[in-house]
């Protein structure tokens, strides 16, 4: 759930979480937003864990594990942006080679993401977004130009989530990524508990497939060494083509931009 400050990410996430599990006592919020989760206590008796700075990945991990051990079925991480900002600060203050230092930071971030992906609970993460800019040339000068909103997190985070809802300042959402296929192309709408119920029903229907395929299938896509292999995998799995469209497109682009790469998987000499 990503959007600018004041767009209603926390409120929408709570409604979504309740729809997913139908019991406020089974919902927990990992709060890094100065007790903002307490603002919605009138909704029901959900649980709150407040994290303080520094917002390290290890603190998030400990909080998720605490929620799981307490039997929570839906966890709202509000917000995941603080984790990445903390890692950026740590990296900027590390002595030595910047590239080498990322080798120490990245595993900490990846460990948290892997924990989110393997959690026994539904996890909803909020991400703050801000105006993004690119430099364009006008009259011989480089000037910044607005190109929309960008989430404050590591690039590519959206690939790990089943659904990405973009929330605007009027509290309406649209799905910029949706593996369920239920929200693609819909007009902007507001999150309600019924939205969570729809996702819960999809999870129950898709459960056998989801436990068997997602991570393995992404690995199968990424392991393709040629366009021929990629096309074959795509054509052999018509039921997964829409769900993994982004991964197929990304891998195709990567193959096409590999230097001296031929469609049959050989290299020019």
Residue, then its C-alpha position, 0 to 999 in steps of 0.5 A: x500500500x503506497x501513497x503520500x503522507x495523509x493518503x490513508x495508507x494506515x486506515x486502508x491497511x487496517x480495513x484490508x487486514x480485517x477483511x482478510x481475517x474477520x477478527x480484530x484480535x488477530x490483526x497486529x500493526x508494527x508501527x513506526x509512524x509515532x503511534x499513528x495506528x492508535x488513531x483508529x482504535x475505534x475500529x476494533x481491538x487490534x494489537x500494536x507494536x511500536x518500534x523506535x529508531x533506529x528502524x533496522x531490519x532486525x527490529x522488524x524481523x523481531x516484531x514479525x516473529x513476535x506477532x506470529x508467535x502470538x497467533x496473529x493472522x494479519x500483520x500491517x507493517x506501517x511503514x516499511x519506508x523507515x527500514x530502507x531510509x535507515x539502511x541508506x543512513x547506515x550505508x552513507x556513514x560507512x567508511x571504505x568502498x561504497x560498492x563493497x559496503x552494499x554487500x554488507x547492507x543488502x543481505x540484511x534487507x533481503x533477510x527481512x523481505x524473505x521473512x515477509x514472503x515466508x510469514x505464516x500471516x498475511x502481511x500488508x506493508x505501507x510505503x510512503x511515496x514522494x514526487x519523483x523527478x528526472x533531468x531533461x534538457x531544455x534550451x541547453x540546460x538540465x532541468x528537473x521534470x516531474x514524472x509521478x510518484x515513487x515509493x520510498x523503498x528499494x527499487x524492485x520491492x513491488x515484484x515481491x508483493x502479490x498486489x500493490x495498491x497506489x493510494x491518492x490523497x483523496x483515499x482512492x486506490x488503484x492497483x499498479x500490480x495485481x497477481x490476483x487479476x481482480x483489480x486490474x483495469x478497475x476505476x479508482x476505488x476505496x478500500x473496505x473490509x470487502x476488499x480484504x474478503x475478496x483477496x482472502x477468497x482468492x488465497x483460499x482458492x489458489x492455495x495449492x498452486x501458491x504453495x507449489x509454484x510462485x517462488x519456483x516459477x519466478x526462479x524458472x523465469x529468471x533461469x532462462x538463458x535464451x528467448x527460446x527457453x523463455x517463450x517455451x516456458x511462457x507457452x507451456x503455462x497459459x494459466x500463469x501468463x497473466x499472473x507473471x506477466x511482469x516477470x516475463x517482460x522483465x526477463x525478456x528485456x534483460x535477455x535482449x539487452x545482454x551484450x552479444x546475446x543471440x536468441x538461441x542462447x549462444x554468444x557471438x565470437 
